[in-house]
């Protein structure tokens, strides 16, 4: 049964804008916060995001800078967000795993297409990515640990988060240590995948797209007109990863599709699903690639 958006949000409370996994915060006194800069290791590409508190002379920071640069300037982010956009536009299998089709109450397909189109941009008029990404800031400092709102890398399971820093008043993304262990979507071994989407295909770009969704200049500035957050499943756990994201929509599980369009991981996993399907499909003619995964994710495990 399709629930109204108002009823859905009363049942499924949106949680703090954070992804998962553990890190240890760095408590730093910041009297004079620095300003973000362009890519410090060379030429930035068109609309590349901005960087803050990275030390280019540190080996770890240098590696992280190159990862952040490459997923934008190497076209991985545009590829993932574009295939998610195409999947929404044509109502393909990856879209239908995570979002409902439009109805008289809500134009889900247009909302999802518009949100992902804002990130992807237009290859013939934009730079390497949509212009909005050039306004995003990645802060190497675990600034959430200093702001006292409870969202930082010390929280168990936090991979990354997007917040407005109370010191410099900037909305920023921070990636926690475990997020850097995720590889490129281009390096996913197709032969190792299950017949359904799973975390075996996870990538750093999926985490990055999830965090981009949380920016206040994304959802509210499109036809969606709402902030994209982290929604909870029926068991009040965040709808992260394919089983739980699919479970929001699945009539045999939560049967509550309305909040999918404001759930960050729904956009991230649908887009990655679409791109991996295209990459791994043996028959890429037309939209045949969309049927690469032959099954939906299995039901999520309810937590007490």
C-alpha positions in Angstrom: 0.0 0.0 0.0 1.3 3.5 -0.9 1.3 5.7 2.2 1.1 9.4 1.9 4.4 11.3 2.4 3.0 12.9 5.6 2.0 9.5 7.1 5.3 7.9 6.0 7.4 10.5 7.6 5.5 10.2 10.8 6.3 6.5 10.8 9.9 6.7 9.5 11.9 9.3 11.3 14.8 10.7 9.4 18.0 10.3 11.3 21.2 12.4 11.4 22.9 12.9 8.1 25.7 10.4 8.5 26.9 7.1 6.9 28.6 4.3 8.7 31.9 3.1 10.2 34.3 3.8 13.0 37.1 6.4 13.3 38.7 8.3 16.1 38.1 12.1 16.2 40.9 14.7 16.2 40.0 17.4 18.7 41.6 20.5 17.4 41.1 24.1 18.6 40.4 26.2 15.6 40.6 29.9 16.4 41.1 31.0 12.8 39.6 28.5 10.4 41.2 28.3 7.0 39.3 28.8 3.8 38.8 26.0 1.2 41.1 25.8 -1.8 41.1 24.2 -5.2 42.9 20.9 -5.8 46.4 21.4 -4.4 48.3 18.8 -6.3 47.8 20.1 -9.8 45.1 21.5 -12.1 41.5 21.1 -10.9 38.9 20.0 -13.4 35.7 21.8 -14.2 33.5 22.1 -11.1 35.7 19.9 -8.9 34.8 20.2 -5.3 36.9 22.2 -2.8 39.4 21.0 -0.2 40.1 22.0 3.4 42.7 21.0 6.0 44.6 18.6 3.8 48.4 18.6 3.9 49.8 17.8 0.4 53.2 16.9 1.9 51.7 14.1 4.0 51.6 10.8 2.2 48.2 9.8 3.5 46.6 13.2 2.8 48.1 13.1 -0.7 46.6 9.7 -1.4 43.2 10.9 -0.2 43.4 14.0 -2.3 44.1 12.0 -5.4 41.1 9.7 -4.7 38.8 12.7 -4.3 40.2 14.3 -7.4 40.0 11.1 -9.5 36.3 10.3 -8.8 35.3 13.7 -10.1 37.9 14.4 -12.8 38.1 10.7 -13.9 34.3 10.8 -14.7 33.4 8.0 -12.2 30.9 10.3 -10.3 29.4 11.6 -13.6 29.0 8.0 -14.9 27.3 6.7 -11.7 25.0 9.6 -11.3 24.2 9.7 -15.0 23.2 6.0 -15.2 21.1 6.5 -12.1 19.4 9.4 -13.9 18.8 7.3 -17.0 17.4 4.5 -14.9 14.9 6.8 -13.3 14.0 8.4 -16.7 13.3 5.1 -18.4 12.0 3.3 -15.2 14.5 0.6 -15.6 15.1 -2.4 -13.2 17.7 -0.6 -11.0 15.3 2.3 -10.4 12.4 0.0 -9.6 14.5 -1.9 -7.0 14.7 1.3 -4.8 12.0 3.7 -5.9 8.3 3.5 -6.8 6.9 4.6 -10.1 5.2 7.9 -10.2 1.5 8.2 -9.2 -1.1 10.8 -8.9 0.3 11.9 -5.6 4.0 12.1 -6.3 6.2 12.3 -9.4 8.9 10.1 -8.0 10.7 9.5 -11.3 11.1 13.2 -12.1 12.3 14.0 -8.6 15.0 11.3 -8.7 16.0 12.2 -12.2 16.3 15.9 -11.3 18.3 15.3 -8.2 20.9 13.0 -9.9 20.9 15.3 -13.0 22.0 18.2 -10.7 25.0 16.2 -9.7 25.9 14.7 -13.2 25.5 18.0 -15.0 25.6 18.1 -18.8 28.7 16.8 -20.5 28.4 19.2 -23.4 28.0 22.4 -21.3 29.4 21.6 -17.8 32.9 20.6 -16.7 33.6 17.1 -15.4 30.5 17.2 -13.2 27.5 19.4 -12.4 28.3 22.9 -11.3 26.8 22.4 -7.9 29.6 20.0 -7.0 32.1 22.9 -7.3 30.4 24.5 -4.3 30.9 21.4 -2.1 33.7 21.4 0.5 35.5 18.3 1.7 37.1 18.9 5.1 39.9 16.6 6.2 39.3 17.5 9.8 36.7 15.5 11.8 35.0 18.8 12.6 31.8 17.2 13.9 33.8 16.1 17.0 34.2 19.7 18.0 30.7 20.9 17.4 29.0 18.7 20.0 26.0 17.5 17.9 27.0 13.8 18.3 27.8 13.2 14.6 31.5 12.4 14.1 33.8 9.6 13.2 33.8 8.3 16.8 30.3 7.1 16.3 30.3 3.4 15.6 29.6 2.6 12.0 30.2 6.1 10.6 31.8 6.2 7.1 31.2 9.9 6.5 29.0 12.8 7.3 27.7 16.1 6.0 27.1 18.9 8.4 27.3 22.7 8.8 30.4 23.4 10.9 29.4 25.6 13.8 32.8 27.3 13.7 33.2 28.5 10.1 29.4 28.1 9.3 30.2 26.1 6.1 28.3 23.0 5.1 31.0 20.4 4.5 31.6 16.7 4.0 34.1 14.7 6.1 35.2 11.1 5.2 36.1 8.9 8.1 39.1 6.5 7.9 37.2 3.3 6.8 35.7 5.0 3.8 39.1 5.2 2.2 39.3 1.4 2.1 36.6 1.4 -0.5 37.9 1.0 -4.1 36.8 2.4 -7.4 33.6 1.2 -9.0 35.6 0.6 -12.1 37.6 -2.1 -10.3 34.6 -4.1 -9.1 35.1 -7.8 -10.1 31.9 -8.6 -12.0 32.4 -12.4 -11.7 32.4 -12.1 -7.9 29.0 -10.5 -7.6 25.8 -12.1 -6.3 22.8 -12.3 -8.7 21.4 -9.4 -6.6 22.9 -6.0 -5.6 25.0 -6.3 -2.5 27.8 -4.5 -0.6 30.3 -6.6 -2.7 30.1 -3.9 -5.3 30.5 -1.0 -2.9 32.8 1.9 -3.8 34.2 5.2 -2.5 32.1 7.0 -5.1 28.9 5.5 -3.7 29.8 6.9 -0.3 30.6 10.3 -1.9 27.3 10.4 -3.8 25.4 9.6 -0.6 27.0 12.5 1.1 26.4 14.8 -1.8 22.7 14.0 -1.5 22.7 15.5 2.0 23.8 19.0 0.9 21.0 21.6 1.5 21.6 22.9 -2.0 20.6 19.5 -3.6 17.1 18.2 -2.7 15.5 21.5 -1.8 16.8 23.1 -5.0 15.2 20.6 -7.4 11.6 19.5 -8.1 11.9 17.3 -5.0 11.8 20.5 -2.8 12.9 18.5 0.3 16.0 17.9 2.3 17.5 14.4 1.6 18.3 12.7 4.8 18.8 9.1 6.2 15.4 7.5 6.7 14.7 4.6 9.1 13.3 1.2 8.3 10.3 -0.2 10.1 12.6 -1.5 12.9 13.9 2.1 13.4 17.3 1.3 12.0 18.7 3.5 9.2 17.9 2.4 5.7 21.5 1.8 4.6 22.8 -0.8 2.1 20.8 -2.7 -0.6 18.6 -5.0 1.6 17.4 -2.1 3.8 17.0 0.4 1.0 15.0 -2.1 -1.1 13.1 -3.0 2.1 11.6 0.5 2.3 9.8 -0.1 -1.0 9.2 -3.8 -0.9 5.4 -4.6 -0.2 6.5 -7.8 1.7 8.7 -5.7 4.1 8.2 -2.1 5.0 5.7 -1.4 2.1 6.4 2.3 2.6 7.7 3.8 -0.7 7.1 7.5 -0.1 10.3 8.2 1.9 12.6 6.5 -0.6 12.9 9.9 -2.5 14.3 11.6 0.6 16.7 8.7 1.6 20.3 9.4 0.6 21.3 5.7 0.3 18.4 5.0 -2.1 20.0 7.4 -4.6 23.5 6.2 -4.0 22.8 2.4 -4.3 20.4 2.8 -7.2 23.0 4.8 -9.1 25.8 2.3 -8.3 23.5 -0.6 -9.2 22.8 1.0 -12.6 26.5 1.7 -13.4 27.7 -1.8 -12.3 24.9 -3.3 -14.3 26.1 -1.4 -17.4 29.8 -2.2 -16.7 29.2 -6.0 -16.1 26.5 -6.7 -18.7 27.5 -8.8 -21.6 24.7 -7.3 -23.7 24.8 -3.5 -23.5 22.5 -2.9 -26.5 19.7 -0.4 -25.7 18.7 -0.9 -22.1 19.4 -4.6 -21.9 22.2 -3.9 -19.4 19.6 -3.0 -16.8 18.8 -6.7 -16.3 22.3 -7.7 -15.2 21.1 -8.4 -11.7 18.4 -11.0 -11.9 17.2 -10.8 -8.3 16.3 -8.1 -5.8 18.3 -7.9 -2.6 17.3 -10.4 0.1 15.1 -9.2 3.0 16.9 -7.2 5.6 17.3 -8.6 9.1 15.2 -6.8 11.7 16.9 -5.6 14.8 15.2 -5.8 18.1 
